[in-house]
Amino acid sequence: AVVSTQSTGEQLCTRLSETEGVECYIAHSYLAIVKEDFHTAIALSDRACHVSPRYVPALVARGCAEILSNKTTAAMITFRTVLTVQPSCFEAHKGMVIALLKVERYKEAVIAAKESVKQCPGQSRTFLLIAHATSRYPEENGKLRERAKDFFLKALSLDSTCEEAVSNIAILFIREGKAMEGLEHVKTFLEHTSSSRVHTSAGECYLALRQPEKAHQHLSIALELNRNNTRAVNALQFLEQHDYAESEFLPINLPTTWSSI
């Protein structure tokens, strides 16, 4: 038997080339990303870009694969190309911000995020992008980091159903020692929408306020909605391991405000 020297991506490209078009390459590229086969994802998106060099979905797929395979410089070049072709492409703005943060170019990441607001006006997700970028600034840039909460609040004002915004708002209020203010935003959200993530935030707020029964109630609901919610599991473990009658509240390990964007 003859052993093929082609990579998985090359073999798939060869099979697809005769019968399939650009969209199929892109779809298979994202499938490879889901499987964490980033080499194949890049090979497939490269083939799509070869067929249609300025096709935005193909370029975005390649940029995503490059970031995930830690080819950060290549990803920035790809996303800059996208923004030259289509300045309003949010996914390219997002990719640029993520890439810049990966190489700790924080100021440039904030500038890139602000550009997304200009090019994609009125969208909640652009303010989430700025919030995440500012929240990653080093501690010595405390004043800018503090603005992250304002940007999350702006995102929430544009989309009252944005659970990512309300969850991060609660986290930041807890860190400031203002858990009650964070809880007010969470309660308003939960009046209209049930969310495992936001019930977790409610539980964390009640933990900070030393109200273990209410904390347990919300954390239990969070796990009912999503058994894989590790934040809720961790908070419940904290609840079980501390005696509120004898000790002050000890901050649980809150997640960073950089979640999936």
C-alpha positions as CSV (number, residue, x, y, z in Angstrom):
1,A,0.0,0.0,0.0
2,V,1.1,3.5,-0.8
3,V,1.4,5.8,2.3
4,S,0.2,9.3,1.5
5,T,2.6,12.1,2.5
6,Q,-0.2,14.8,2.4
7,S,-1.5,16.3,5.6
8,T,-5.2,15.8,6.5
9,G,-5.9,19.3,5.2
10,E,-4.1,18.7,1.9
11,Q,-6.0,15.5,1.4
12,L,-9.3,17.1,2.0
13,C,-8.5,20.0,-0.2
14,T,-7.6,17.6,-3.0
15,R,-10.9,15.7,-2.6
16,L,-12.9,18.9,-2.6
17,S,-11.2,20.8,-5.3
18,E,-12.9,19.1,-8.2
19,T,-16.5,19.3,-7.0
20,E,-16.9,21.9,-4.2
21,G,-16.7,25.6,-4.0
22,V,-15.4,28.3,-1.6
23,E,-18.2,27.9,0.9
24,C,-17.5,24.3,1.4
25,Y,-13.8,25.0,2.1
26,I,-14.9,27.6,4.7
27,A,-17.5,25.2,6.3
28,H,-14.9,22.5,6.6
29,S,-12.4,25.0,8.0
30,Y,-14.7,25.8,10.8
31,L,-15.4,22.2,11.4
32,A,-11.6,21.6,11.8
33,I,-11.5,24.5,14.2
34,V,-14.2,22.8,16.3
35,K,-12.1,19.7,16.3
36,E,-9.0,21.8,17.3
37,D,-7.2,20.7,14.1
38,F,-5.9,24.2,13.4
39,H,-3.4,23.1,10.7
40,T,-6.2,21.6,8.7
41,A,-8.4,24.7,9.3
42,I,-5.6,27.0,7.9
43,A,-5.1,24.7,4.9
44,L,-8.8,24.8,4.0
45,S,-9.2,28.5,4.5
46,D,-6.1,29.1,2.5
47,R,-7.6,27.2,-0.4
48,A,-10.8,29.3,-0.1
49,C,-8.7,32.4,-0.2
50,H,-6.7,31.2,-3.2
51,V,-10.0,30.7,-5.1
52,S,-11.4,34.0,-4.0
53,P,-8.6,36.2,-2.5
54,R,-10.8,39.1,-1.2
55,Y,-13.8,37.1,-0.1
56,V,-14.4,38.2,3.5
57,P,-15.8,35.0,5.0
58,A,-12.8,33.1,3.7
59,L,-10.4,35.6,5.2
60,V,-12.2,35.7,8.5
61,A,-12.0,31.9,8.7
62,R,-8.3,32.0,8.1
63,G,-7.8,34.7,10.7
64,C,-9.6,32.7,13.3
65,A,-7.6,29.6,12.6
66,E,-4.3,31.6,12.7
67,I,-5.2,33.1,16.1
68,L,-6.1,29.7,17.6
69,S,-2.8,28.2,16.3
70,N,-0.9,31.1,17.8
71,K,0.1,32.6,14.5
72,T,-0.8,36.0,15.9
73,T,1.2,38.2,13.4
74,A,-0.3,36.4,10.5
75,A,-3.8,36.8,12.0
76,M,-3.3,40.5,12.3
77,I,-2.3,40.8,8.7
78,T,-5.3,38.7,7.6
79,F,-7.8,40.8,9.7
80,R,-6.3,44.1,8.4
81,T,-6.9,42.8,4.9
82,V,-10.5,42.1,5.8
83,L,-11.0,45.6,7.2
84,T,-9.5,47.1,4.0
85,V,-12.2,45.2,2.0
86,Q,-15.1,45.6,4.5
87,P,-14.5,48.1,7.3
88,S,-17.8,47.2,9.0
89,C,-16.8,43.5,9.5
90,F,-17.2,43.1,13.3
91,E,-15.5,39.7,13.3
92,A,-12.4,41.3,11.9
93,H,-12.4,44.0,14.5
94,K,-12.9,41.4,17.2
95,G,-10.0,39.3,15.7
96,M,-7.7,42.3,15.7
97,V,-8.5,43.1,19.4
98,I,-7.9,39.5,20.5
99,A,-4.6,39.3,18.5
100,L,-3.3,42.5,20.0
101,L,-4.2,41.4,23.5
102,K,-2.4,38.1,23.0
103,V,0.8,40.0,22.4
104,E,0.1,42.5,25.2
105,R,-0.3,45.5,22.9
106,Y,-3.1,46.9,25.2
107,K,-3.3,50.5,23.9
108,E,-3.5,49.4,20.3
109,A,-6.2,46.8,21.3
110,V,-8.3,49.6,22.9
111,I,-7.9,51.8,19.8
112,A,-8.9,48.8,17.6
113,A,-12.0,48.2,19.7
114,K,-13.0,51.9,19.5
115,E,-12.7,51.7,15.7
116,S,-15.3,48.9,15.8
117,V,-17.7,51.4,17.5
118,K,-17.1,53.8,14.7
119,Q,-17.5,51.3,11.9
120,C,-20.4,49.3,13.5
121,P,-22.5,52.0,15.2
122,G,-25.2,51.2,17.7
123,Q,-24.1,47.6,18.4
124,S,-23.9,46.3,21.9
125,R,-21.1,43.9,21.0
126,T,-18.7,46.7,20.0
127,F,-18.9,48.1,23.6
128,L,-18.3,44.6,25.0
129,L,-15.2,44.6,22.9
130,I,-13.9,47.9,24.4
131,A,-14.9,46.7,27.8
132,H,-12.8,43.5,27.5
133,A,-9.9,45.4,26.0
134,T,-9.8,48.0,28.8
135,S,-10.3,45.3,31.5
136,R,-7.1,43.7,30.3
137,Y,-4.9,46.7,30.9
138,P,-2.1,46.2,33.5
139,E,-2.9,47.2,37.1
140,E,-0.8,50.4,36.9
141,N,-3.4,51.6,34.4
142,G,-6.2,51.5,37.0
143,K,-8.1,54.5,35.7
144,L,-8.5,53.0,32.3
145,R,-9.4,49.6,33.7
146,E,-12.1,51.2,35.8
147,R,-13.8,52.4,32.6
148,A,-14.5,48.7,31.6
149,K,-17.6,48.8,33.8
150,D,-18.9,51.9,32.0
151,F,-18.5,50.2,28.7
152,F,-20.3,47.0,29.9
153,L,-23.1,49.3,31.2
154,K,-23.3,51.0,27.7
155,A,-23.5,47.5,26.1
156,L,-26.3,46.6,28.4
157,S,-28.2,49.8,27.6
158,L,-28.1,48.9,23.9
159,D,-29.2,45.3,24.5
160,S,-31.0,44.6,27.8
161,T,-30.8,40.8,27.0
162,C,-27.0,40.8,27.0
163,E,-26.1,38.3,29.7
164,E,-22.3,38.8,29.1
165,A,-22.6,42.5,30.0
166,V,-24.7,42.0,33.1
167,S,-22.5,39.2,34.4
168,N,-19.4,41.2,34.0
169,I,-21.0,44.2,35.6
170,A,-21.8,42.1,38.6
171,I,-18.2,40.8,38.8
172,L,-16.7,44.3,38.6
173,F,-19.1,45.7,41.3
174,I,-18.2,42.8,43.6
175,R,-14.5,43.5,43.1
176,E,-15.2,47.2,44.1
177,G,-17.0,46.1,47.3
178,K,-20.4,47.2,45.8
179,A,-22.1,43.8,45.5
180,M,-25.6,45.3,46.2
181,E,-25.3,47.6,43.1
182,G,-24.2,44.6,41.0
183,L,-27.1,42.6,42.4
184,E,-29.6,45.3,41.3
185,H,-28.5,44.9,37.6
186,V,-28.7,41.1,37.9
187,K,-32.2,41.1,39.5
188,T,-33.5,43.4,36.7
189,F,-32.1,41.0,34.1
190,L,-33.6,37.9,35.8
191,E,-37.1,39.5,35.8
192,H,-37.3,38.9,32.1
193,T,-34.7,36.2,31.3
194,S,-33.5,33.0,33.0
195,S,-29.8,32.4,32.5
196,S,-27.4,30.0,34.1
197,R,-24.6,32.5,33.8
198,V,-26.6,35.3,35.4
199,H,-28.0,33.2,38.2
200,T,-24.4,32.4,39.0
201,S,-23.7,36.1,39.2
202,A,-26.7,36.5,41.5
203,G,-25.2,33.7,43.7
204,E,-21.8,35.4,43.8
205,C,-23.4,38.7,44.7
206,Y,-25.3,37.1,47.6
207,L,-22.1,35.4,48.7
208,A,-20.4,38.8,48.8
209,L,-23.4,40.1,50.8
210,R,-23.1,37.2,53.2
211,Q,-26.6,35.8,52.4
212,P,-25.8,32.1,52.0
213,E,-29.4,30.8,51.6
214,K,-30.1,33.1,48.7
215,A,-26.7,32.4,47.2
216,H,-27.4,28.7,47.4
217,Q,-30.8,29.1,45.7
218,H,-29.4,31.0,42.7
219,L,-26.4,28.7,42.3
220,S,-28.6,25.7,42.4
221,I,-30.8,27.1,39.6
222,A,-27.7,27.9,37.6
223,L,-26.6,24.3,37.8
224,E,-30.1,23.1,36.9
225,L,-29.9,25.2,33.7
226,N,-26.3,24.1,32.9
227,R,-24.7,21.1,34.7
228,N,-21.3,22.1,33.2
229,N,-21.3,25.6,34.8
230,T,-17.9,25.4,36.7
231,R,-18.4,28.9,38.2
232,A,-21.5,27.8,39.9
233,V,-19.8,24.6,41.1
234,N,-16.9,26.6,42.5
235,A,-19.2,29.0,44.3
236,L,-21.3,26.2,45.8
237,Q,-18.1,24.6,47.0
238,F,-17.1,27.8,48.7
239,L,-20.5,28.0,50.3
240,E,-20.1,24.5,51.8
241,Q,-16.5,25.1,53.0
242,H,-17.0,28.4,55.0
243,D,-18.9,29.1,58.2
244,Y,-20.6,32.4,57.9
245,A,-21.4,32.5,61.6
246,E,-17.7,32.7,62.4
247,S,-15.9,34.2,59.5
248,E,-16.1,37.2,57.2
249,F,-16.8,36.8,53.6
250,L,-13.7,35.7,51.7
251,P,-13.8,36.6,48.0
252,I,-14.3,33.6,45.8
253,N,-12.1,33.1,42.7
254,L,-14.1,35.3,40.3
255,P,-13.5,34.7,36.6
256,T,-11.7,37.4,34.6
257,T,-13.9,39.7,32.6
258,W,-12.3,38.4,29.4
259,S,-14.8,35.7,28.5
260,S,-15.9,34.5,25.0
261,I,-16.6,37.5,22.8
